[in-house]
Amino acid sequence: MSTRTPRIQLILGSTREGRAGEQVAQWFAHLAAERDDVEIELVDLREFPLPFFDSPVSPKRRIGDDPRIQAWAAKVAEADGYIFVTPEYNYGYPAVLKNALDHLYYQWNDKPVGFVGYGGIAGGIRAVQQLRQVVVELGLAQVRTQVLIPKVFTAFGDDGQPVDAMHATTASALLDEVADWARMLQVKRNADASVDELATASA
Ligand SMILES: Cc1cc2nc3c(=O)[nH]c(=O)nc-3n(C[C@H](O)[C@H](O)[C@H](O)COP(=O)(O)O)c2cc1C
């Protein structure tokens, strides 16, 4: 079965008014759009307002009927991989991002994820470390390289580019890894689907 150019969603994890994350995500999205080995889509959680997760059953069994959850599931299912753009709030990542993760399960499975963190002095590293612990349970395959942007308030020039040129180099390396894994895991998901089809046909 053939594979397609990996569709990578850049999920912006801050919905706060006046968020710095918008600049970070716009910069990264433009950088990724220059490549021809991925199709990048910026997914803004503001456009997917979700109820607070309170389902009586795990999303491993069934996701909620609420049309907002269904719309979120349909969007996440479209992608072959993800990059989470996360600020650091009190040494962690935002609750709105955890809520968006918890609502789904199978939609995340067997796809790669990379991280772009930003914040104060630590550049979002504690938020990214926490996310690394969480994504394993969602069946996401995390890549090693991560972009960390300290002092985000002064990290970008008037041209929208990071003052520190190293961030673009790291971002390219991160995209290389996510693109590679997205291609490989597409093969795996296609193979799994073929085995399921054969099993159903012979049942
Ligand atoms: C509630 C809150 C807690 C924060 N805690 C931290 C923190 O623990 N470490 C850090 O480096 N920055 C912290 N910051 C600074 C944020 O990382 C910074 O304001 C960043 O711009 C937030 O992302 P956003 O503007 O896209 O929402 C905190 C900001 C807020 C609003």
The ligand as an SDF file (V2000), in Angstrom:
LIG
                    3D

 31 33  0  0  0  0  0  0  0  0999 V2000
   -0.1140   30.7190   35.0540 C   0  0  0  0  0  0  0  0  0  0  0  0
    1.2770   30.8990   34.5210 C   0  0  0  0  0  0  0  0  0  0  0  0
    2.3230   30.1730   35.0630 C   0  0  0  0  0  0  0  0  0  0  0  0
    3.6090   30.2880   34.5600 C   0  0  0  0  0  0  0  0  0  0  0  0
    4.5910   29.4970   35.0520 N   0  0  0  0  0  0  0  0  0  0  0  0
    5.8040   29.4920   34.4480 C   0  0  0  0  0  0  0  0  0  0  0  0
    6.8000   28.5500   34.8400 C   0  0  0  0  0  0  0  0  0  0  0  0
    6.6160   27.7390   35.7240 O   0  0  0  0  0  0  0  0  0  0  0  0
    7.9700   28.5650   34.1900 N   0  0  0  0  0  0  0  0  0  0  0  0
    8.2320   29.4400   33.1560 C   0  0  0  0  0  0  0  0  0  0  0  0
    9.3060   29.4060   32.5870 O   0  0  0  0  0  0  0  0  0  0  0  0
    7.3050   30.3590   32.7800 N   0  0  0  0  0  0  0  0  0  0  0  0
    6.1040   30.3870   33.3860 C   0  0  0  0  0  0  0  0  0  0  0  0
    5.1410   31.2680   32.9770 N   0  0  0  0  0  0  0  0  0  0  0  0
    5.4640   32.1810   31.8890 C   0  0  0  0  0  0  0  0  0  0  0  0
    4.9020   31.6280   30.5860 C   0  0  0  0  0  0  0  0  0  0  0  0
    5.6430   30.5500   30.1090 O   0  0  0  0  0  0  0  0  0  0  0  0
    4.8370   32.7320   29.5600 C   0  0  0  0  0  0  0  0  0  0  0  0
    3.9440   33.7330   30.0660 O   0  0  0  0  0  0  0  0  0  0  0  0
    4.3340   32.2750   28.2190 C   0  0  0  0  0  0  0  0  0  0  0  0
    4.1930   33.4110   27.4120 O   0  0  0  0  0  0  0  0  0  0  0  0
    2.9960   31.5750   28.3320 C   0  0  0  0  0  0  0  0  0  0  0  0
    2.5760   31.1310   27.0750 O   0  0  0  0  0  0  0  0  0  0  0  0
    1.3290   31.8080   26.3430 P   0  0  0  0  0  0  0  0  0  0  0  0
    1.5610   33.3100   26.3920 O   0  0  0  0  0  0  0  0  0  0  0  0
    1.3860   31.2860   24.9350 O   0  0  0  0  0  0  0  0  0  0  0  0
    0.1030   31.3850   27.0650 O   0  0  0  0  0  0  0  0  0  0  0  0
    3.8580   31.1840   33.4990 C   0  0  0  0  0  0  0  0  0  0  0  0
    2.7990   31.9420   32.9800 C   0  0  0  0  0  0  0  0  0  0  0  0
    1.5300   31.7920   33.4690 C   0  0  0  0  0  0  0  0  0  0  0  0
    0.3840   32.5880   32.8530 C   0  0  0  0  0  0  0  0  0  0  0  0
  1  2  1  0
  2  3  1  0
  2 30  2  0
  3  4  2  0
  4  5  1  0
  4 28  1  0
  5  6  2  0
  6  7  1  0
  6 13  1  0
  7  8  2  0
  7  9  1  0
  9 10  1  0
 10 11  2  0
 10 12  1  0
 12 13  2  0
 13 14  1  0
 14 15  1  0
 14 28  1  0
 15 16  1  0
 16 17  1  0
 16 18  1  0
 18 19  1  0
 18 20  1  0
 20 21  1  0
 20 22  1  0
 22 23  1  0
 23 24  1  0
 24 25  2  0
 24 26  1  0
 24 27  1  0
 28 29  2  0
 29 30  1  0
 30 31  1  0
M  END
$$$$
